[in-house]
Amino acid sequence: MLGAIAGDIIGSAWEAKGEKRLDFPLFDKFSRFTDDTVMTVAIAHALLDDRDYAEAMREYGMRYPFAGYGLQFSRWLCDVNMGPYGSYGNGGAMRVSPVAWAMHSIDAVLEEAARSAAPTHNHPEGTKGAQAIALAVFLARTAAEKEEIRREIASRFHYDLSRSVDDIRLRYLPDVTAAGSVPESIISFLDADSFEAAVRNAVSLGGDTDTMACMAGAIAEAYFGGVPAPIVREVENRLPAEFQRVIDRFAERYGINS
């Protein structure tokens, strides 16, 4: 979960800049949490207290209204009578990582990931993206090797994970759909030898940098056994106290050691 938040904050400073570099500074004065972090914390809080996902997301969204939500999601936040709007974007996938830590089987992860996406991202592609990221995190945290993760995700969701980050970077254009960003984020992890490398790979594609680094960071945290301490310190300095309390409670409940 903290890996997702770290990726979001690191990627935030490079959003919409179109730079395709690996040697960027991880943090600068523009590095901040975005809607990805707000909604990840909301999902974690819902799991901790057995709350309705939509209720928790609206509560956090209204408390942090300037985090960079999309237009449709902003409308949904403000209208309690508005139901799912068929989004096939990557919003369900970027907030799903807590599900992978709270569930104890593949079937439970897939079912709960779909539930967490359903209030907004109920299009099949939006749901698929959330399930793919959740499953990748779950497999990573349960000691699956990279090739097993690649094989499982590719076979279940029919994503092309045979590409490399270097190949993708050449032609990649910003894409906020789940189909156009989730596979690339997973590949960013698969091509990495550390947490930091996974996040750098995702940002270097020059797309939806905060969300793609969020997704890659979520998997990398689980696979590499945590987030490096210097990154954790930078992240914690940029988070509200209430977010940190939820993160700490979640880590204690589910045994996450970042």
N, C-alpha and C positions, 0 to 999 in steps of 0.2 A: 504493500500500500504506500509506504513512504517512497519507494522507488518510482511509483507513478507520479507522486507529488513533486519529487525532485526533477523528474523529466519535464513536467509541466513548467516549473519555474525556470529551468535552464533553457528550454525551448522558447519561452515567452519573448525573450529579447530579440529573437530572430524571425518572428512571425512576419510574413509578407515582405521580407527583404530580398528574397530570391537568391541569397548567397548559398553557394554549394561548397562549403569549406569544412574540413575536419579540425582545423587548428584555431577555432574560435575560443574566446574566453568563456569559461563555464558560467560565470556570474559577473554582472556589471550593474550599474545603477538602474537599468531598465528591467532587470530580472524581478519578476513578481509572480504570485500565484494568479491563476485565471479560473474561469468556470470549471475547468477540468478538476482542479483541486477542490473547489467548493462542492461539486457534485460527488466526488470520490468520498469526501468526508461525510456528506449526507447519506450515502449508501452505507458507509461503515456505521454511522450512528443508528440507522434503521435496523441493521443487523444486530447491533449490540442490545438495543432496547425493544426488539421485535415490533418495530413500527412500520407503518405503510410507507412504501418507497416514495410514492407521489407526495404524500404529506411532508415527509422529511426533506425532499428536494425543494418543494415550494418554500418551506420554512427557511432553509439556508439561502435559497436564491433571493428571497425578499430581504434577508439581512445583509446580503452582499450583492446589491443590484447592478454594480458596475464592473463585474468580473469578465465581461466579454461574451455574453450569451448571444446565440443566433436569434434572428428576428422571431421565428416561429416559437422557439423555446421561451423567449421573453414573453410572448403573448400567453403561452401556456402557464408560465409562472404566475402571471397576474390574474388569471381567470380560473377559479377553482372548479368551474363547471365544464371547462374544456378537457376533452378526453384525448386519447392518443391521436396523433396527426400523421401517422404513416411515414415517419422520417426514415430514410435509408442512409442517413449520415453516420458519422463515427462517434456521436455523443453517447450512445449506449455502451460502446466499447471502451471509451476513455474513462468511464466512471466505475467499471465493473470489477476492478481488481480485488476489492475486499471480499467479494463473493467467493473467489478462489481460495481464500484463506479460511473462510468460515465453514465451507462444505467439506465433506469427507469421502466423496465418491465422484466419479466422472458423471454419472447420471444426475446426481444432486447438483453438481456445478452447472451442468447444461440447463437444467430446469430452472435453477435460481437466477442464472444469468439472463434467461429469457424473461423472467418475472421482473428483474431490475430494469430491463430495457423497455418493457411493455407500456409504462405510462406515457412514453413519448415516441420511442423508436420501435414501433410495432410492425414496420415493413419487414418482410423476410430478410432482406439484406442487412437492415439495422440490427435485427435480432441475431443473425448469423455472426456479425462482427463482434457483438458482445460475447457470444458463446465462444468464439474462437480465441479471443484474448483471455477469457476466464479459464478455458481449458489449457491454454499454453502456460499460464501462471500456475495452475494446479499441477500440471505435469512437471514443471520446473521445480516446484517446491517439494514434490514427492520423488525427487532424484532421477527423473527420466533423463536420458542422454539427449543431446540436440537432435540427432537423427531420428530418434523416436518421436520427439516433439514435431519435427518437420513432417514425418510420415503421418502421424495422427491428424494433425491439422489439415494437411493437404487432402487426405482421403475423406475426412468427414465433411469438409467445407469446400472442397474443390478449388482451393486457392493455389495459384502457381508459386510455389516456394522454391523452385529450382533456380531462380535468378540470384544474382549477387548485388550487393549494395552498389558496387562500382558500375555494373551494367545499368541498374535502375537510374542512378544519378544522371547519366548522360541525357536521358530523355524525359525525366520526370517533371510534371507540372503540378502545381498545387491542386489538391483534390480532397474535399472534405467528406466524400462519400465513404461508407465503410468498405465497399468493394475496392475503392481506389486508394485506401490508406492503411487498412488493417494488415493486408499481406505484406506490404512494404515495411511496416513497423515490426512485424514478426521477423522478417529477413534481417532487419537492422540488429536485432538480438542474435539471430543465428550466426551472423558474420562477425560477432564480437568475441573478444577474449576477456572482457571485464565489464563491469557495470558502466563505467565511464565511456568505454568504447561503444557500447550499445546506444547510449544516448547521443553521442557524437555522430554515429552513423545515421540515426533518425533525423537529426537536425540538418545534417549535410545534404539530405535529399532536396532541401529547399521547398518543401511543401507546407503542410499544416504543422509547423514545427513544434508547437507546444503540445498538441494532442498526439502527434506521432512519437515524440520523445516520452510522453506520458505512458503510452502503450508499451513501447520498447523497454522503458525503465521498470515498468511493473513486472515484466517477465524476467528481466535481468536481475532485479533484486532477489527474486525467488531462486533463480538458478545459481547465482554467484554468492549466495549466502548473506546478502545484506547490501547496504549502501555505504560506501566509504565514509569514514568519520568526518573528514574535511567537508564533504558535500553535505552531510547531515547538519553540521553546524551552520553552514550558509543557508540551508533550507529553513531550519528552525528560527533563524533570525528574521525570516520573512513571513512567518505565519502568525495569525492571531492566537492568543492563548487558548481560546475555545477549540480551535482545530487541534492544537497540540494535546489537549486533554483527551479528545476523541482518539487521536492516534495512539496515545499511551495506553488508554483503556483497551483499545483493539489489540495492540501488540501483546499486552498482558493476557488477555482472554484467549488469543489464538496462538500464542507462542512464537511471535515474530521477533527475530533478533537482528535489527538493522544497526 
